[in-house]
Amino acid sequence: MARMKFLCDVERCIECNACVTACNNEHDVPWDINRRHVVTINDGKRGEKSISVACMHCTDAPCAAVCPVDCFYTTVDGIVLHDKDLCIGCGYCFYACPFGAPQYPEQQAFNVRGKMDKCTFCAGGPLPDNSPEEYRKYGRNRIAEGKLPLCAEMCSTKALLAGDGTLVSDIYRKRVMKRGGSMDFWRWEAAYPGQGNENRSENDKEK
């Protein structure tokens, strides 16, 4: 049985935000909400890495564990979705998720924030596949069309991988083997000539 997963190769991510834009456009995501976002660690410093983050569709999803109305469910493909007709907007899932995936679609007073919104792995929701009602509430159902999430398809460097967890892990494993285990794959000195030694000295001082 397929277990659909995301994996972001931090050695390839260039923080272009194409995945974020693709997701917003494909699903007509509410204003001020990004179902996917790019996080940069050590911005502007040696060892800078960026990673594209969204709902990771956990095998044992903490959002589902804390939901008081059981609106979260897992499909046969291992995709974690939620039913907006059952959701009461309590926000428990927001606090339980380590990736900040569930979000309020509206920034208003607590009792009028509405239903939670999250990444669907482009699999829609509990309504009939590709129906107008499903698109209005959850966005386009690309999985029902036999396609992968658009965020991964639009990734310019193929850093964001999506699909069957076994296949995704095989692709990443081959990449690591081809790199020879180097975690400085893109070479800081090549990207920022003349700054390599200076940054090394600063790092040594911090140690």
Sequence and secondary structure as in RCSB ss.txt:
>XXXX:A:sequence
MARMKFLCDVERCIECNACVTACNNEHDVPWDINRRHVVTINDGKRGEKSISVACMHCTDAPCAAVCPVDCFYTT
VDGIVLHDKDLCIGCGYCFYACPFGAPQYPEQQAFNVRGKMDKCTFCAGGPLPDNSPEEYRKYGRNRIAEGKLPL
CAEMCSTKALLAGDGTLVSDIYRKRVMKRGGSMDFWRWEAAYPGQGNENRSENDKEK
>XXXX:A:secstr
   EEEEE TTT     HHHHHHHHHHT  TT  SSEEEEESTTSTT EEEEE     TT HHHHH TT  EEE 
TTS EEE TTT     HHHHH TT   B SS S GGG  S B   TTB  SSSTT HHHHHHH  BTTTTT   H
HHHT TTS EEEEEHHHHHHHHHHHHHHHTT S TT HHHHSTT HHHHHHHHHHH 
